[in-house]
């Protein structure tokens, strides 16, 4: 595909992503206290994932992400699964998201004023596999070659699947971005967005200036968008300004709710009130974010509010 899968949506305005899949599953009673996080539900209650995909589509999302953020073959091996079983689970996550999207789209009542929603194959960072909060630190002690080896099998599986594009999410590490971009270069039929976790208004989580991460992505073909996710809403506006000044690619932002995650206790501490999230989202769109959604602790309600903002 020579044209980005996002292009037709962006010609019409803002593309709305879904919200936090895993934390929405938790709000429905799913126990994600597990190194596999949302991927655990692929094993225990896959129908719940389909229900959440559907809710985000009904809320107005133009794109849903597969439940593969924390699904890796090493992670599945640690749960006693064979590689064949792990591959089957990842394929099932893709098939489920695509099936839910297709059933949604088969209802003519959902087609008014919309384009057929996309399915993004979620690729979480190495830190997600570690399940210790490292996606918010990014200092793994691995070089980009080792990180490329870690990501290769899942990348190749998702790149060969039915997904419309790949979503490289919560990237905390400059070497990890380099590794993922090399894999993108090896799959020239595929597009991907890259979104970074950031520690403040100017740096990604490993301390690299965000501007350097943006420029790195700007040098590669088939980067569909570049930006920030799972970062507090209060940091997003200055990061959008940096991205807009240093890339012609669409800017993607999907911050968390503003609550703070404690990796040791695996719990969330209070942050900004939910109402402030939607207020900030209006500013993100005004500043030039073209692809906007939510991450942890944002649910269908936040996405419905975002849809209204995008359509205003």
matplotlib code that plots the C-alpha trace (Angstrom):
import matplotlib.pyplot as plt

x = [0.0, 1.6, -0.8, -1.0, -4.1, -4.7, -4.8, -8.5, -9.5, -7.2, -8.6, -11.9, -10.5, -9.3, -8.9, -10.2, -8.5, -9.9, -9.1, -7.3, -8.2, -6.6, -8.0, -11.4, -11.3, -10.3, -13.3, -15.5, -14.1, -11.2, -8.2, -5.1, -2.7, -0.5, 2.7, 0.6, -1.7, -4.5, -3.1, -4.2, -7.8, -6.9, -6.5, -9.3, -12.2, -11.5, -15.1, -14.6, -12.0, -14.5, -17.1, -14.6, -13.6, -17.3, -17.9, -15.1, -16.4, -19.9, -18.3, -17.0, -13.4, -12.0, -9.4, -9.2, -6.0, -5.5, -4.9, -1.3, 0.5, 1.9, 1.6, 5.0, 6.3, 8.7, 5.9, 3.6, 6.5, 6.7, 3.1, 3.9, 2.6, 4.3, 5.4, 2.6, 0.1, 1.4, 1.3, -2.3, -3.2, -1.8, -3.5, -6.7, -6.4, -6.1, -9.0, -11.2, -10.5, -11.1, -14.2, -15.7, -14.9, -16.5, -19.6, -19.9, -19.5, -22.0, -24.7, -25.7, -26.7, -23.0, -21.9, -23.5, -20.8, -18.0, -15.3, -14.7, -12.7, -9.2, -7.6, -4.0, -1.7, -0.5, 3.3, 4.3, 7.8, 10.3, 9.4, 5.8, 7.2, 9.3, 6.0, 7.8, 7.0, 10.1, 8.0, 8.2, 11.9, 13.4, 16.9, 16.9, 20.6, 20.0, 21.3, 19.1, 20.2, 19.0, 15.8, 15.3, 15.7, 13.2, 10.5, 11.1, 8.8, 5.8, 6.4, 6.6, 3.5, 1.4, 2.9, 1.6, -1.8, -5.1, -4.4, -4.5, -1.3, 1.0, 0.9, 4.3, 3.2, 4.6, 8.1, 10.4, 13.8, 15.6, 17.4, 14.1, 12.7, 15.7, 15.0, 11.3, 12.1, 14.5, 11.8, 9.4, 12.0, 12.1, 8.4, 7.8, 4.2, 3.4, 2.8, 3.2, 2.8, 5.3, 4.3, 6.6, 6.1, 7.6, 8.9, 8.4, 7.6, 10.8, 12.2, 11.1, 11.3, 14.9, 16.0, 16.4, 15.1, 11.7, 12.8, 15.5, 12.9, 10.6, 13.5, 14.5, 11.0, 10.8, 13.7, 11.8, 9.3, 5.9, 5.8, 2.0, 2.2, 4.6, 3.8, 3.1, 0.9, 0.5, 1.8, 0.0, -2.4, -0.7, 2.5, 0.8, 0.5, 4.2, 5.1, 2.6, 4.3, 7.7, 6.4, 4.7, 7.8, 10.0, 8.0, 5.5, 4.0, 0.7, 1.0, -0.6, -1.4, -3.3, -2.4, -3.6, -6.2, -3.8, -3.8, -0.4, 0.6, 2.7, 4.5, 5.3, 1.8, 0.3, -2.3, -3.4, -3.2, -5.6, -4.8, -6.7, -10.5, -11.8, -13.6, -10.2, -9.1, -11.8, -11.0, -7.3, -8.2, -9.8, -6.5, -4.6, -6.7, -6.4, -2.6, -2.5, -2.7, -4.3, -4.7, -6.1, -7.3, -6.9, -4.6, -4.7, -7.8, -9.7, -12.8, -15.7, -17.0, -13.8, -13.7, -17.3, -16.5, -13.5, -15.7, -17.9, -14.9, -13.5, -16.9, -17.6]
y = [0.0, 3.3, 5.5, 5.6, 3.8, 7.0, 9.3, 9.0, 9.7, 12.7, 14.2, 14.4, 15.7, 14.2, 10.4, 9.1, 6.2, 3.9, 4.1, 1.9, -1.7, -3.3, -0.8, -1.0, -4.8, -4.3, -2.0, -4.9, -7.2, -8.9, -9.7, -8.4, -8.9, -10.9, -10.4, -10.9, -8.1, -7.7, -10.8, -12.9, -12.3, -13.9, -17.1, -16.6, -14.7, -13.6, -12.6, -9.8, -8.3, -8.4, -6.6, -3.8, -3.4, -3.1, -0.5, 1.7, 1.4, 2.4, 5.4, 6.6, 5.2, 5.2, 2.6, -0.2, -1.9, -5.6, -7.2, -7.9, -5.0, -7.4, -10.6, -12.0, -15.5, -15.3, -14.2, -17.0, -19.5, -18.3, -19.3, -22.8, -22.3, -23.6, -21.2, -22.7, -21.9, -18.4, -17.7, -19.0, -16.6, -13.6, -14.6, -15.0, -11.4, -10.1, -12.2, -11.1, -7.4, -7.7, -9.7, -7.2, -4.4, -6.2, -7.1, -3.5, -2.2, -4.7, -2.7, 0.1, 2.3, 2.6, 3.8, 7.3, 9.9, 7.3, 5.4, 1.7, 1.7, 0.4, -2.3, -1.6, -4.4, -3.3, -3.8, -2.9, -2.2, -4.6, -3.1, -4.4, -7.9, -7.2, -6.2, -4.0, -0.6, -0.4, 1.2, 4.3, 4.2, 2.5, 1.7, -1.9, -2.6, -3.9, -2.4, -1.8, -5.1, -7.1, -5.2, -5.9, -9.6, -9.5, -7.7, -9.6, -12.6, -10.7, -8.0, -10.5, -12.2, -9.0, -7.6, -10.7, -10.5, -8.8, -5.6, -2.3, -1.0, -1.5, 0.6, 0.8, 2.0, 3.4, 3.4, 4.6, 4.0, 5.6, 2.4, 0.6, 3.0, 2.4, -1.3, -1.0, 1.3, -1.2, -3.8, -1.4, -0.9, -4.7, -4.8, -2.3, -3.2, -2.0, 1.3, 1.9, 4.7, 5.2, 6.8, 7.4, 7.5, 10.8, 11.7, 15.5, 18.1, 17.6, 14.1, 10.5, 8.1, 7.1, 10.8, 11.2, 14.6, 14.0, 16.1, 13.5, 10.7, 12.7, 13.4, 9.7, 8.7, 11.5, 9.9, 6.7, 5.9, 4.4, 6.1, 6.8, 9.1, 9.9, 11.1, 10.3, 7.9, 6.7, 10.1, 12.5, 14.8, 17.9, 17.2, 16.6, 20.2, 21.1, 17.7, 18.3, 21.7, 19.9, 17.3, 19.7, 21.8, 18.8, 16.5, 16.6, 13.3, 13.4, 13.8, 11.1, 11.5, 9.3, 10.1, 8.3, 9.7, 11.7, 9.2, 7.9, 4.3, 2.7, -0.3, -1.7, -1.8, -2.2, 0.5, 3.9, 7.1, 9.9, 12.6, 15.2, 14.9, 13.1, 16.3, 18.0, 15.3, 16.3, 20.0, 19.3, 17.1, 20.2, 22.0, 19.0, 19.0, 22.8, 22.5, 20.1, 16.6, 14.7, 11.3, 11.4, 8.8, 7.6, 5.2, 3.8, 4.6, 6.2, 4.3, 4.6, 7.7, 9.6, 8.4, 9.4, 12.9, 13.0, 12.0, 14.9, 17.3, 15.9, 16.3, 19.8]
z = [0.0, -1.1, 0.8, 4.6, 6.0, 8.0, 5.0, 4.1, 7.7, 8.0, 4.8, 6.7, 10.0, 13.2, 13.4, 16.8, 18.4, 21.1, 24.8, 27.3, 26.5, 29.5, 32.1, 30.5, 30.9, 34.6, 35.1, 33.9, 36.5, 34.6, 36.8, 35.0, 38.0, 35.7, 33.7, 30.6, 31.6, 28.9, 27.0, 30.0, 28.9, 25.6, 27.6, 30.2, 28.7, 25.1, 24.5, 27.0, 24.7, 21.8, 24.0, 24.7, 21.1, 20.2, 22.9, 21.6, 18.1, 19.3, 21.1, 17.8, 17.5, 14.0, 15.0, 17.6, 18.7, 19.1, 22.5, 21.7, 23.5, 26.2, 24.1, 23.4, 22.8, 25.8, 28.0, 26.8, 27.4, 31.0, 31.3, 30.1, 26.5, 23.5, 20.7, 18.5, 21.2, 21.7, 17.9, 17.8, 20.6, 18.9, 15.6, 17.6, 18.9, 15.4, 14.1, 17.0, 16.5, 12.7, 13.2, 15.7, 13.3, 10.4, 12.3, 13.4, 9.9, 8.4, 10.2, 7.8, 10.6, 11.6, 8.2, 8.1, 8.0, 8.8, 7.1, 7.8, 11.1, 11.1, 13.2, 14.4, 15.5, 18.9, 19.6, 23.2, 24.3, 25.8, 29.1, 28.8, 28.6, 31.8, 33.5, 36.0, 34.8, 32.6, 29.7, 31.8, 32.3, 29.2, 30.5, 29.7, 29.3, 25.8, 22.6, 19.5, 17.9, 20.9, 21.0, 17.3, 17.9, 20.8, 18.6, 15.3, 15.7, 16.9, 14.3, 11.4, 12.7, 12.9, 9.7, 7.9, 9.4, 8.5, 10.5, 8.6, 10.2, 13.2, 16.4, 18.2, 21.6, 24.8, 23.5, 26.3, 24.6, 21.7, 20.8, 20.8, 18.3, 16.1, 16.3, 15.5, 12.5, 11.1, 11.2, 9.5, 6.8, 6.3, 5.7, 2.9, 2.5, 6.0, 7.7, 11.4, 13.9, 16.7, 20.0, 22.9, 26.7, 28.0, 31.4, 31.0, 28.4, 26.4, 27.0, 26.4, 29.3, 28.9, 28.9, 25.1, 23.9, 22.3, 19.3, 18.6, 18.6, 16.3, 13.9, 13.9, 12.8, 10.2, 8.4, 7.7, 5.0, 6.1, 9.4, 9.5, 12.5, 15.4, 18.9, 22.5, 24.5, 28.1, 29.3, 31.7, 29.8, 31.3, 29.3, 25.9, 24.5, 24.6, 23.1, 20.3, 19.6, 19.4, 17.0, 14.8, 14.4, 13.4, 11.3, 8.4, 9.6, 11.4, 15.1, 17.3, 21.0, 23.3, 26.9, 30.0, 32.3, 34.4, 37.3, 38.3, 38.1, 40.9, 39.3, 42.8, 44.1, 40.6, 41.5, 40.3, 42.4, 41.8, 39.2, 37.3, 37.3, 34.2, 33.0, 32.6, 30.1, 27.6, 28.0, 27.3, 24.3, 22.6, 22.9, 21.5, 18.3, 18.0, 18.3, 15.4, 16.8, 13.9, 15.6, 19.1, 21.6, 25.1, 26.9, 30.5, 32.5, 29.6, 28.5, 26.1, 27.8, 27.1, 23.5, 23.0, 24.3, 21.9, 19.0, 19.7, 19.8, 16.6, 14.8, 16.2]

ax = plt.figure().add_subplot(projection="3d")
ax.plot(x, y, z, "-o")
ax.set_aspect("equal")
plt.show()
